[in-house]
Amino acid sequence: MKPQPAPKAVVVGAGPVGCLTAMSLVQLGWHVTLYERRPDLRSNALQTNSKEHPRQHPRQRSINLTLSSRGIAAVQAINQDVVERLLHNAVPLQGRLVHFLNGNTQSQRYDRHGQCLHSIDRGLLNAILLDAAASTKNISIHFSHKVESVDFDKRTLHVRNTASSQELDVDFDLCIGADGSHSVIRRFLMQTTQMEYSQHYLSHEYVEIRMPRGVDTSGQPTFLLDPDHLHVWPREEFTMVAQPNKDKTFICALFAPKTVFDALQSPGTISPFFKKFFPDLLLLLGEKHLERELQNNPRSQLITTKANPYHKGCVVILGDAAHSMVPFYGQGLNCALEDVRVLSIFLRKEQERLSGEPYELGHNSAAISRVLDRYSESRHNDLVAICDLAMENHLKLRHGVATWSYMIKGFIDNILYAISEKSAFMDYSTLTQIISSPKAPSAWIPLYTMVSFRPDIPYSVAKKKAERQERLIDRFGMGLGILGVGYFFWAVFVLLQRSST
């Protein structure tokens, strides 16, 4: 019997999602071609042939990324070596450090068991995943190739080489659109399906400010801020955050309404603004450096996009192409990598159901369409939930984390967590075969823990469970308030009785 050819997949976009998708498909027996409209970012960026920290690359328009357990579990399900390299080049964050206007600070731990987030430069993370994909057999990557259109019926992409202007049509059995917020694949999906789509721009924008590394008493490079924390300066209408890099620098980002940035364009406005709201940062960065950063660095927009469904026929969109979100929960990357893990499990299960041979699934367009139907249906509620949670966390970082009510609720949350928890950690290896736990946990678990450190709990389940828990805390607080008021009036009554006698 003549051997069957391996099925062909095309992946549009060589970002983190596209690279991980390509590696996951190769594991299932596919041949993958990856098209990226930009040049190879590694050519002027990194030397990444060892586990040692690569040299710094030119700046990109992006705040640092945070890897949490969801993203780590997704990458681990596909390539354990990549996980080790990512963590080697990341800085662990134990919690957030809130900087108050009076100069005081407060550490707010992410997890009572010491689980942490990992801060890593976006370009560095992308380069590590690109290296892994490029060195994987049966993956070919074409840079400076722009997808112009997609034909869903013929299953072809029309691609143009932007360097040579050569045009070509590419056949596929499966097409993955991992081409970001302004996805070309999504645009063609919208033209050919009854897609529900929404796009919301936040009134706030952000500008990056790089904090250089300092020098310690022995002349060695050092961090200017505590590297164990994500630093937050909540100022109600706007906020500043700072995340550490492996090279001992920090990437700061000022999030503020457009009117604030417009006012900071005038000469002599930046220094008074920072003296009033961020005096500690002004001392660390200096007036000239701040002015240079804010005047020269671009203002970036914040956008949330939602879509449904995510596919048509044998074409599907993942990551920001399907659900870009604001960065205030640090889940954009983690959620996108989880997309890859979830889709890979659906494809593997369908392939095993048919015969276990990749061509049985890959050359069966009806079977692939069924898989993508299941993916869209199962993933939608979770993606809407995390987009909403990210938006809600914007207000918390601007103002909530500095309020007494937030701290008291967090204290009660952690007390109940400590009393009722059954298991603090989980085995990531199970997530190569299952999408999530079959049952929602009965124990009390804080929302942040469920979202960031429990990849076995779907986002939508975590959101609903947290809403129930918050209602219980509110009722508990109301009960204490009623008891307090009752005690006050009882004490007044007793005093009046004594005075009358």
Salt bridges, closest charged atoms under 4 A:
GLU36 OE2 - ARG38 NE 2.85
ASP40 OD2 - ARG42 NH2 2.78
GLU84 OE1 - LYS51 NZ 3.05
ASP121 OD1 - HIS57 NE2 2.60
ASP131 OD1 - ARG42 NH1 2.71
ASP131 OD2 - ARG85 NH1 3.76
GLU148 OE2 - ARG160 NE 2.63
GLU167 OE1 - HIS158 NE2 2.75
ASP169 OD1 - HIS158 ND1 2.76
ASP173 OD1 - ARG155 NH1 3.85
GLU205 OE1 - ARG299 NE 2.87
GLU208 OE1 - ARG59 NH2 3.24
ASP226 OD2 - HIS229 ND1 2.85
GLU236 OE2 - HIS399 ND1 3.73
GLU237 OE2 - ARG398 NH2 3.84
ASP262 OD1 - ARG299 NH1 2.99
ASP280 OD2 - HIS99 ND1 3.34
GLU293 OE1 - ARG59 NH1 3.19
GLU338 OE2 - ARG70 NH1 2.84
GLU338 OE2 - ARG341 NH2 3.86
GLU338 OE1 - ARG379 NH2 2.92
ASP339 OD2 - HIS323 NE2 2.50
ASP339 OD1 - ARG379 NE 2.76
GLU350 OE2 - ARG353 NH2 2.90
GLU350 OE2 - ARG370 NH2 2.99
GLU350 OE1 - ARG374 NH1 3.16
ASP373 OD1 - HIS311 NE2 2.61
ASP388 OD1 - LYS306 NZ 2.65
GLU421 OE2 - ARG112 NH1 2.32
GLU421 OE1 - HIS113 NE2 2.83
ASP456 OD2 - ARG454 NH2 2.85
GLU467 OE2 - LYS463 NZ 2.95
GLU470 OE2 - LYS409 NZ 3.45
ASP474 OD1 - LYS409 NZ 3.03
